[in-house]
């Protein structure tokens, strides 16, 4: 009797148990899907006009430039036929090995079977040939204008990525190997993960990116000591406990984006920007924004400026007794900080001494990949849904940003969770990424229509409290940090906005990496460097060509810049009247 014979009953028992679990999970899955609430279909994809334009452009290309279209087609047919013949010849010789694979490496196909198994290799190579053919055909359509071209290319890439053979159980060797090795246990765990995500999304699927039980805000993330010293309906103001005997006279107020929670700047102690800044001898305050519910439906950009930015600034001045403060604005909060500073300049209010902008767009003439979601087909749908709900849901925004990196933030996590049955990783940044917030309906539409679509700040026709403001109205010293591979706020677009500001004292820093990792880049890690250029701000390309690269975090360079604008050293300040310990109450909602 062999070992397999002895194990057979146990394997059968495990398989029977797993089949029973699948039945229970399937019932839960159907119930979860039934709970899905209807929503505006325009939120699920671009309007039909995109596909019509793409089809019309391709037909026009065939009519006007048939030779190039035929060249593409014949090239594709030739590569496909050559691949098929090579595979058939190997099989005819009795060789259970694929033909030579000279194509570029793709991390999706890391399993050795993609290269050694003839069937999997054929699938991989044919998929890559198909992807190349589709991408080339779309990229060579000259009739589309630039905006339509970017949209067609983006959504074509989404379709191509979606149909990768790795995304299907029957053609994913990793998933099949694990299913066999675990007697189907991995597939059951994967179904459990899928059902959990759909239940958590009230019928909508949102892939869980990080272990939800691994982190607790205020316990192992957002732990820098401090207190909430002010609260209104829009935000809690946190003041951090000093760790140096003396501090710079001018306090620092940070405005994080209200699309996510503030603690991206206060993750684990080793990569907490806030903790590090406090250690450099600054009095640090940060705004922790409320997570709006439908009662905030009519809250506007003016309300965020009046009850948020201006109120926080006034509170910091009152608590510290200082006439001037320094400020930071991150992403959308940087855009709104810019609007606020332009208003203060026109009002003759000198209460802000300097401003730092993290990955901030103020010129939206070319918003990069995010622009594919700024057409009227999407924004009209957002408007209808937001007016019905009173908010722009955090689930829609999270899904939208995930599609900017769909392989990394959708397909690969889904494969690991649903096909391999793996638990999400304990990764703090991904945990934060899933802890989103809503936007008030009115504010969201003003931002999308007036700033993103209308480019009102750069054009000088966006109104703050009824009066138009423009980039040139910003006169105070400023420092801007953009990130080289930022998919949300492209650095060249950020550069263009900063260039138009009226300040004579400007510093622009380009960090390596993306929207989050390029900012959360502690010096001790030694991970990403940055570029600087003391010359004039010409074109982004010329600026980068003449820039000096430093293989180190930009944090110390910025801290030195800020210190020069923060006055003399004084005894460290006591915390203002504490309402509760940091991280406060709004961050948990």
C-alpha positions, -999 to 999 in steps of 0.1 A, spaced: 0 0 0 14 34 -10 14 67 9 -11 80 -17 -35 51 -9 -33 60 28 -38 97 22 -67 91 -3 -95 90 23 -82 121 41 -80 139 8 -115 129 -1 -127 141 33 -110 175 28 -125 178 -6 -160 169 6 -156 194 34 -145 221 10 -174 215 -13 -198 219 16 -181 252 26 -184 264 -10 -222 258 -9 -225 279 22 -203 307 8 -223 307 -25 -255 314 -5 -238 343 13 -224 356 -21 -259 357 -36 -272 375 -6 -244 400 -7 -249 407 -44 -286 412 -39 -278 440 -14 -262 460 -41 -278 494 -45 -285 507 -80 -262 536 -91 -257 558 -121 -242 536 -148 -220 565 -160 -198 558 -130 -189 524 -143 -172 534 -175 -168 560 -203 -197 570 -224 -203 553 -258 -189 583 -275 -154 572 -266 -158 539 -284 -176 555 -314 -148 580 -318 -122 552 -316 -140 531 -342 -146 561 -365 -109 570 -362 -98 535 -371 -120 534 -401 -108 568 -412 -72 556 -408 -80 526 -430 -93 549 -457 -66 576 -455 -36 554 -447 -44 518 -458 -7 509 -462 1 515 -426 -30 496 -414 -21 467 -436 14 468 -424 2 465 -388 -22 437 -397 3 417 -417 30 421 -390 5 408 -364 -5 379 -386 31 371 -394 41 370 -357 11 350 -347 16 324 -375 53 321 -368 45 315 -331 19 289 -340 41 271 -365 70 270 -340 48 255 -313 34 229 -338 69 219 -349 80 213 -314 50 191 -307 56 172 -340 91 163 -329 77 150 -296 93 179 -277 72 189 -247 89 223 -246 79 256 -260 97 275 -288 123 301 -277 107 331 -260 126 363 -269 100 387 -257 103 412 -228 98 399 -193 65 407 -176 62 402 -138 27 389 -143 42 358 -159 68 349 -132 57 313 -127 83 290 -145 54 272 -162 48 302 -184 82 296 -200 85 258 -197 50 245 -204 40 246 -241 3 254 -234 9 281 -209 37 296 -230 15 297 -261 -12 315 -241 13 340 -227 30 348 -260 -3 350 -279 -17 374 -253 14 396 -255 12 396 -293 -25 406 -291 -18 433 -266 10 447 -287 -12 447 -318 -41 465 -301 -19 490 -284 -1 498 -316 -33 502 -336 -47 526 -311 -15 546 -306 -11 552 -344 -46 567 -349 -37 603 -360 -72 616 -364 -81 617 -327 -74 649 -309 -50 647 -279 -78 645 -252 -97 617 -271 -64 599 -278 -55 598 -242 -89 585 -232 -89 558 -259 -54 547 -251 -62 545 -213 -94 525 -216 -79 503 -243 -51 495 -218 -77 487 -192 -94 462 -215 -60 447 -225 -50 443 -188 -83 429 -178 -80 400 -203 -46 388 -192 -46 350 -188 -33 355 -153 -67 369 -143 -86 337 -150 -84 306 -128 -82 281 -157 -52 299 -172 -33 308 -140 -7 282 -131 -1 297 -97 -37 293 -88 -41 258 -103 -9 245 -85 -20 258 -52 -55 245 -56 -41 210 -62 -16 212 -34 -43 223 -9 -71 200 -21 -91 230 -31 -86 248 3 -70 278 -14 -101 283 -36 -124 281 -7 -104 307 12 -104 328 -19 -142 326 -21 -143 335 15 -122 366 8 -144 375 -22 -176 372 -2 -161 392 26 -152 421 2 -186 421 -15 -204 421 19 -181 449 31 -189 469 0 -227 464 4 -229 444 -29 -201 462 -47 -166 446 -51 -137 465 -37 -105 444 -33 -91 446 2 -55 456 -2 -42 453 34 -49 433 65 -77 453 83 -68 437 117 -31 446 115 -34 483 123 -53 504 148 -51 542 144 -36 556 176 -22 523 186 4 512 160 -1 540 134 -8 577 140 10 575 173 29 608 175 19 623 209 -3 654 208 -38 667 215 -69 679 197 -70 716 207 -99 728 186 -129 712 169 -157 724 146 -180 707 121 -153 706 95 -121 695 113 -102 687 145 -70 707 150 -41 686 164 -11 701 181 19 678 187 39 676 218 74 691 214 104 668 217 131 695 217 139 721 244 135 749 219 115 754 188 113 779 159 92 809 167 69 805 136 45 775 139 37 751 111 2 742 101 -4 712 78 -35 708 56 -37 671 44 -61 661 16 -96 653 27 -100 625 2 -82 603 27 -74 605 64 -46 628 76 -24 600 91 -7 593 58 17 619 73 19 600 106 22 563 98 45 540 118 71 560 138 99 550 114 82 568 85 61 594 102 67 628 85 50 646 115 72 629 141 103 638 121 93 675 117 86 678 154 121 664 161 135 691 139 123 717 164 91 730 149 57 736 166 35 714 144 -3 715 139 -23 694 115 -60 694 104 -79 662 107 -109 666 84 -144 653 91 -156 624 70 -188 640 55 -221 623 55 -252 634 35 -259 662 59 -229 680 44 -244 679 9 -245 717 5 -210 723 19 -190 743 -6 -154 751 -14 -160 785 3 -170 766 34 -138 745 34 -118 778 30 -138 797 56 -145 771 83 -115 750 75 -84 768 63 -90 803 76 -104 790 109 -74 767 115 -50 794 107 -67 817 132 -67 791 159 -29 784 154 -22 821 157 -43 824 188 -28 793 205 8 803 198 4 841 200 21 845 167 10 869 140 23 847 112 24 810 105 39 787 79 17 762 60 17 730 40 -10 718 16 -10 683 2 -28 674 -30 -63 688 -31 -55 706 2 -26 722 -16 -49 734 -44 -73 749 -18 -44 764 2 -34 781 -30 -70 795 -34 -69 807 3 -35 824 -1 -47 842 -33 -77 854 -13 -55 865 16 -32 884 -7 -61 903 -23 -75 910 12 -41 924 24 -38 897 51 -1 888 58 -9 861 84 8 833 63 45 837 61 53 808 37 36 779 19 48 744 10 29 724 -17 30 686 -18 21 671 -51 -3 699 -59 -22 707 -91 -33 743 -96 -30 744 -134 -53 717 -148 -47 723 -185 -31 688 -186 -41 668 -155 -24 636 -168 -40 602 -165 -67 614 -141 -80 635 -170 -95 604 -186 -121 605 -158 -128 643 -162 -150 640 -194 -186 650 -191 -196 614 -194 -181 607 -160 -187 641 -144 -223 642 -154 -228 608 -138 -210 619 -107 -232 650 -105 -264 630 -108 -252 604 -82 -238 630 -58 -270 651 -59 -290 619 -50 -266 608 -23 -255 641 -9 -219 629 -12 -194 617 -37 -187 583 -22 -153 573 -11 -158 539 -29 -160 556 -63 -129 577 -57 -109 547 -44 -119 526 -75 -111 555 -98 -76 560 -84 -70 522 -84 -76 520 -121 -46 544 -126 -25 514 -115 -49 485 -122 -24 457 -123 -9 467 -90 -40 478 -72 -68 456 -87 -57 425 -106 -27 413 -87 -44 418 -53 -75 401 -66 -55 371 -79 -37 367 -45 -69 371 -25 -95 353 -46 -75 327 -66 -47 319 -42 -67 324 -10 -40 345 6 -47 370 34 -40 407 24 -5 419 36 0 440 67 11 471 48 4 504 65 2 526 33 -22 501 17 -43 501 49 -44 539 48 -53 538 11 -84 518 20 -95 541 48 -111 567 25 -135 595 31 -165 610 12 -167 644 -4 -197 668 0 -217 668 -32 -216 706 -37 -178 709 -30 -170 679 -52 -188 693 -82 -173 728 -77 -139 712 -77 -145 690 -107 -163 716 -128 -146 748 -118 -110 736 -113 -105 703 -130 -126 708 -161 -127 746 -162 -91 752 -151 -105 783 -133 -75 790 -110 -50 792 -138 -75 812 -160 -83 835 -131 -120 830 -131 -125 807 -101 -143 826 -73 -135 826 -36 -162 844 -16 -176 859 -48 -143 873 -60 -121 858 -87 -86 847 -78 -56 837 -99 -23 820 -95 -4 853 -98 -21 865 -66 1 841 -46 31 863 -36 46 847 -5 77 825 -4 69 790 -14 84 755 -18 68 728 -40 75 691 -39 63 670 -68 69 633 -75 85 619 -107 61 590 -113 30 606 -98 -2 593 -115 -25 616 -97 -7 650 -98 18 647 -127 49 667 -118 51 686 -150 15 699 -144 24 708 -109 55 726 -122 34 747 -146 11 759 -118 39 768 -95 56 787 -123 26 809 -128 24 819 -91 34 855 -84 61 846 -57 96 858 -63 109 833 -38 102 799 -53 118 765 -47 108 734 -67 119 699 -57 112 668 -77 112 636 -57 116 602 -71 87 577 -69 49 585 -68 22 604 -51 26 589 -17 60 571 -16 77 602 -30 64 623 -1 66 597 27 103 592 22 122 593 56 159 600 54 168 570 74 155 547 47 178 561 20 153 550 -6 144 578 -30 165 607 -41 154 641 -55 162 668 -81 168 705 -76 176 734 -99 185 769 -87 180 783 -122 148 799 -136 116 779 -141 115 775 -178 99 744 -193 96 713 -171 119 695 -195 146 722 -194 144 724 -157 149 686 -153 177 685 -178 196 711 -158 187 697 -124 211 683 -99 203 649 -85 208 641 -48 206 605 -36 188 612 -4 154 622 9 142 658 2 130 662 39 163 677 53 166 701 23 130 713 29 135 715 67 165 738 61 144 759 37 116 761 63 140 769 92 152 800 74 116 813 73 106 802 108 124 828 130 146 824 160 146 796 186 123 800 216 114 777 246 92 748 234 55 757 236 30 739 258 0 723 242 -31 744 240 -63 735 258 -67 698 251 -101 684 241 -88 648 237 -55 630 229 -43 627 193 -53 612 169 -87 626 179 -122 614 170 -128 625 134 -101 601 121 -121 571 133 -153 580 114 
